[in-house]
């Protein structure tokens, strides 16, 4: 993997770096596009130009105001180039994601039990939203315009964390009776690959690209069969957010254009839900709403808050912390796990629905609107 920081070069960009996704918090949003102050590190006394304009030395770096390309559709790319009179140069690609400013999305991991319930009740349910779990998201959508993305397991494997085990189920057993209803609601409800099953943890950390490819294909085919092509999301969150570079490339080849993650560190300093990225790059991705791996052509989204990890009385406090972090406040990405919904689960959260609906309510009250960022950028 290439060095995105370029610090081995005598002249290199300090801000932005290759793959940075920028919004109004990074500069000034004008009618003609986002203007930012680019900074380049180079030896003193050089004549540095950035995109052909002379840069000024500010005592530490060479700086220059540049305007990013503006586009009405898709992820808008701008190439920034810097050079000096000694022949040193650097070139990076950055992206304007201002169109996602003020958006929020709710995603959920480890999903499959709601589908088993719908299948078990296929002869009595008139709607998928008679399922109590899906009904929570429907209320969040109806009341606050929430957009919801559910990452799916293929099968219920070992459910030892539940007091009531339930019957084995996999996606091939799911009825297609409600396919049209899924499709009719695909403007706000989408499904994607997560992993084959809950256990073992970190299933793709060291496995071959072929295994993750086969599992993703297995799930994607079933989603299309019972919920329709329009319901299949263009990205995912891999179980435990770990995969090899080859594994993520295999997902990209299947059409997975983005992967979400925490991009944080554990207490002992190891990258957490950060796929295969090293420490410093994990920090960089985690400090912003989005980051684009320009080498592998895959977008990463920063999950801002894991709702089931928050005590309900502290929810609004945690949301406020994110709102005050300018490079993460542009787009609000919230996540939860399905199993916490069920009273039979050993770590059941009675306030599960309130975590969802109160977060969506807070988002709307603070100027956010439900959004699939993939629809805006990809």
C-alpha positions in Angstrom: 0.0 0.0 0.0 1.3 3.4 -0.9 2.3 6.1 1.6 -0.6 8.4 1.7 1.3 10.9 3.9 4.3 11.1 1.5 6.7 12.2 4.3 9.6 10.4 2.6 9.5 13.0 -0.1 11.3 16.3 0.3 8.2 18.1 -1.0 4.8 16.8 0.0 1.3 17.9 0.9 0.6 18.3 4.6 -3.0 19.4 4.1 -4.9 17.9 2.6 -3.4 14.5 2.1 -4.3 12.0 -0.7 -7.8 10.8 -0.3 -9.1 13.5 2.0 -12.8 14.2 1.7 -13.5 17.9 2.5 -16.5 20.0 3.3 -17.3 23.5 4.5 -15.5 22.9 7.8 -12.2 22.7 5.9 -12.5 26.1 4.1 -15.1 28.4 2.6 -18.0 27.1 0.5 -18.6 29.5 -2.4 -20.9 29.5 -5.4 -18.0 28.3 -7.6 -16.8 25.6 -5.2 -15.1 24.9 -1.9 -12.0 27.0 -1.3 -9.3 25.6 1.0 -5.8 26.6 2.1 -3.5 23.8 0.9 -0.2 23.4 2.8 3.0 21.8 1.4 6.1 20.9 3.3 9.3 21.7 1.5 12.8 23.0 2.3 13.0 26.7 3.1 14.0 29.0 0.3 12.2 27.1 -2.5 9.8 28.6 -5.0 6.8 26.4 -4.5 3.7 26.4 -6.7 0.4 24.7 -6.0 -1.7 24.1 -9.0 0.4 26.7 -10.8 -0.1 29.4 -8.2 2.8 30.7 -6.1 2.6 29.5 -2.5 3.7 31.7 0.5 6.0 30.4 3.2 4.2 30.9 6.6 7.2 30.0 8.7 6.5 26.3 8.6 4.8 25.3 5.4 4.1 26.7 1.9 0.4 27.7 1.7 -1.9 28.7 -1.1 -5.7 29.0 -1.5 -7.1 26.5 -4.0 -10.6 25.9 -5.2 -11.9 22.4 -5.5 -13.9 21.2 -8.5 -17.7 21.4 -8.1 -20.1 18.7 -9.3 -23.8 18.3 -9.1 -23.6 14.5 -9.0 -21.2 11.9 -7.6 -18.0 12.2 -5.7 -16.2 15.2 -7.0 -12.5 14.8 -7.5 -9.8 17.5 -7.6 -6.2 16.8 -8.4 -3.7 19.0 -6.5 -0.2 19.2 -7.7 2.8 21.0 -6.1 6.3 21.6 -7.4 9.3 23.7 -6.7 12.3 25.2 -8.6 14.5 22.2 -7.7 12.3 19.7 -9.5 10.6 18.2 -6.4 6.9 17.6 -6.8 3.9 15.9 -5.3 0.4 15.1 -6.6 -2.7 14.1 -4.7 -6.4 13.6 -5.3 -9.0 15.1 -2.9 -12.8 15.2 -2.9 -15.5 17.7 -2.1 -18.2 16.0 0.0 -20.1 19.2 0.9 -23.3 17.8 -0.5 -23.4 15.4 2.5 -23.2 18.3 4.9 -26.1 18.0 7.4 -27.0 14.4 6.6 -27.4 11.5 9.0 -27.8 7.7 8.6 -28.6 4.9 10.9 -27.0 1.5 10.3 -27.3 -1.7 12.2 -25.0 -4.7 12.3 -25.6 -8.4 13.0 -29.0 -8.6 11.4 -30.9 -11.8 10.7 -33.4 -12.5 13.4 -36.0 -10.0 12.1 -36.0 -11.9 8.8 -36.6 -15.2 10.6 -39.6 -13.7 12.3 -41.0 -12.3 9.1 -40.6 -15.7 7.5 -42.2 -17.5 10.4 -45.1 -15.2 10.2 -45.4 -15.0 6.4 -49.0 -16.2 6.4 -50.1 -13.8 9.1 -48.1 -10.6 8.5 -49.6 -8.2 5.9 -46.5 -6.1 6.0 -42.8 -6.5 7.0 -43.3 -3.6 9.4 -45.5 -5.8 11.6 -42.2 -7.2 12.7 -41.5 -5.3 15.9 -37.8 -4.7 15.2 -38.4 -3.2 11.7 -41.3 -1.2 13.1 -38.8 0.7 15.2 -36.9 1.9 12.1 -40.2 2.7 10.4 -41.2 5.0 13.2 -37.8 6.7 13.0 -38.3 7.2 9.3 -41.9 8.3 9.5 -41.3 10.8 12.4 -37.8 12.1 11.5 -37.0 11.0 8.0 -34.3 8.5 9.0 -32.5 6.5 6.4 -31.6 3.0 7.6 -29.0 0.4 6.5 -29.1 -3.1 7.8 -26.0 -5.3 7.5 -27.0 -9.0 7.4 -25.7 -12.4 8.5 -26.4 -15.3 6.2 -27.4 -17.6 9.0 -28.1 -18.0 12.7 -25.2 -20.1 13.8 -24.4 -20.3 17.5 -26.9 -18.2 19.6 -25.5 -19.1 23.0 -25.9 -15.5 24.1 -29.7 -15.8 23.9 -31.8 -17.4 26.6 -34.1 -18.8 23.9 -32.1 -20.3 21.1 -34.8 -20.4 18.4 -34.7 -22.5 15.2 -31.8 -22.5 12.7 -32.4 -20.1 9.8 -30.5 -18.8 6.8 -31.4 -16.3 4.1 -32.2 -19.0 1.5 -35.2 -19.9 3.7 -36.6 -16.3 3.6 -39.8 -15.9 1.8 -40.0 -13.6 -1.2 -43.6 -12.7 -0.5 -42.7 -9.2 0.6 -40.2 -8.4 -2.1 -42.3 -5.6 -3.6 -42.7 -4.0 -0.2 -39.0 -4.0 0.4 -38.5 -2.4 -3.0 -41.1 0.2 -2.3 -39.3 1.2 0.8 -35.8 1.1 -0.6 -35.6 4.9 -0.7 -35.0 4.7 3.1 -34.4 1.0 4.0 -31.5 -1.0 2.5 -29.7 -4.2 3.2 -26.2 -5.5 2.7 -23.6 -8.1 3.5 -22.0 -8.3 7.0 -20.7 -11.9 7.5 -21.8 -15.5 7.2 -22.6 -15.7 10.9 -21.9 -14.1 14.2 -19.2 -16.5 15.2 -16.3 -16.7 15.0 -15.3 -13.1 15.7 -13.2 -11.3 13.1 -14.0 -13.9 10.5 -12.1 -12.1 7.7 -9.1 -10.8 9.5 -6.7 -13.4 8.1 -8.8 -15.3 5.6 -8.5 -15.4 1.8 -10.2 -12.9 -0.5 -12.1 -15.9 -1.9 -13.9 -16.6 1.3 -15.2 -13.1 1.9 -16.1 -12.9 -1.8 -18.1 -16.1 -1.6 -19.9 -15.0 1.6 -20.8 -11.6 0.2 -22.1 -13.2 -3.1 -24.1 -15.6 -1.0 -25.8 -12.8 0.9 -26.2 -10.4 -2.0 -27.9 -13.1 -4.1 -30.4 -13.7 -1.4 -31.1 -10.0 -0.8 -31.9 -9.5 -4.4 -34.1 -12.6 -4.4 -36.3 -11.7 -1.5 -35.9 -7.9 -1.3 -35.0 -6.8 -4.8 -32.0 -5.2 -6.5 -33.0 -1.7 -5.3 -32.8 -2.8 -1.7 -29.2 -4.0 -2.0 -26.9 -1.3 -0.7 -23.7 -0.2 -2.5 -21.5 -0.7 0.6 -21.4 -2.4 3.9 -19.8 -2.7 7.4 -17.8 -6.0 7.6 -18.3 -8.0 10.8 -15.8 -6.6 13.4 -14.5 -4.2 10.7 -11.6 -6.3 9.9 -10.5 -7.7 6.5 -7.3 -8.0 4.5 -6.6 -5.6 1.7 -7.2 -8.4 -0.8 -10.5 -9.0 0.9 -11.7 -5.5 0.6 -10.6 -5.5 -3.0 -12.7 -8.5 -3.6 -15.7 -6.7 -2.1 -15.0 -3.7 -4.3 -15.0 -5.9 -7.4 -18.5 -7.1 -6.4 -19.7 -3.5 -6.4 -19.2 -2.6 -2.7 -18.1 1.0 -3.1 -17.9 2.0 0.6 -17.0 0.4 3.9 -17.9 1.9 7.3 -15.9 1.5 10.4 -14.9 3.0 13.8 -11.3 3.8 12.8 -10.4 4.0 16.5 -7.9 2.3 18.8 -8.5 -0.2 21.6 -7.2 0.5 25.1 -4.0 -1.3 24.3 -3.5 0.8 21.1 -4.6 -1.6 18.4 -6.7 -0.4 15.5 -10.4 -1.1 16.1 -12.9 -1.7 13.3 -10.4 -0.3 10.9 -10.0 -3.1 8.4 -6.3 -3.5 7.6 -5.1 0.1 8.0 -2.0 1.0 10.1 -2.1 3.1 13.2 -1.6 6.6 11.8 -3.8 6.1 8.8 -6.5 4.8 11.1 -6.3 8.0 13.1 -6.6 10.1 10.0 -9.6 8.3 8.7 -11.2 8.3 12.1 -10.8 12.1 12.4 -13.1 12.8 9.4 -16.5 11.9 8.1 -15.1 10.2 5.0 -11.8 9.2 3.4 -11.1 7.8 0.0 -8.5 5.1 -0.6 -7.5 6.4 -4.0 -5.3 3.4 -4.7 -8.1 0.8 -4.2 -11.0 3.1 -5.2 -13.0 2.5 -2.0 -14.7 5.1 0.2 -14.6 4.8 4.0 -17.3 6.3 6.3 -16.6 7.0 10.0 -19.1 5.6 12.4 -19.6 8.4 14.9 -21.5 6.6 17.6 -22.3 3.0 18.5 -25.7 3.5 20.2 -25.7 0.2 22.1 -22.4 1.2 23.7 -24.0 4.4 25.2 -26.0 4.5 28.4 -29.4 6.0 27.4 -29.1 9.0 29.9 -25.8 10.0 28.2 -27.1 9.8 24.6 -27.6 13.5 24.0 -24.3 14.3 25.7 -22.5 12.0 23.3 -24.3 13.4 20.3 -23.3 16.9 21.3 -19.7 15.9 21.6 -19.8 14.8 17.9 -21.6 18.0 16.9 -18.7 20.0 18.4 -16.1 18.1 16.4 -16.0 20.0 13.1 -14.5 17.4 10.8 -16.9 14.7 12.1 -20.0 16.8 12.4 -20.7 17.3 8.7 -22.3 13.9 8.3 -23.7 11.9 11.3 -23.2 8.2 11.1 -25.0 6.2 13.9 -24.9 2.5 14.4 -26.5 -0.2 16.6 -26.6 -4.0 16.7 -29.9 -6.0 16.2 -29.5 -8.4 19.1 -29.8 -5.7 21.8 -33.4 -5.3 20.7 -34.5 -8.7 22.1 -35.4 -9.3 25.7 -34.1 -12.9 25.3 -30.6 -11.5 24.6 -28.3 -11.5 27.6 -27.3 -7.9 27.1 -30.8 -6.6 26.1 -31.2 -2.8 26.2 -34.8 -1.9 27.2 -34.3 1.6 25.7 -33.3 0.2 22.3 -36.1 2.1 20.5 -35.4 5.3 22.3 -31.8 5.2 21.3 -32.9 5.1 17.7 -35.8 7.5 17.8 -34.2 10.0 20.2 -31.0 10.1 18.1 -33.0 10.8 14.9 -35.1 13.4 16.7 -31.9 15.1 18.0 -30.4 15.0 14.5 -33.4 16.7 13.0 -33.6 19.3 15.7 -29.9 20.1 15.1 -30.3 20.6 11.3 -29.6 17.2 10.0 -31.7 15.2 7.5 -31.9 11.5 6.7 -29.5 10.7 3.9 -27.8 7.8 2.2 -24.4 9.4 1.5 -23.9 6.8 -1.2 -26.7 8.3 -3.2 -24.9 11.7 -3.1 -21.3 10.6 -3.6 -21.2 7.2 -5.5 
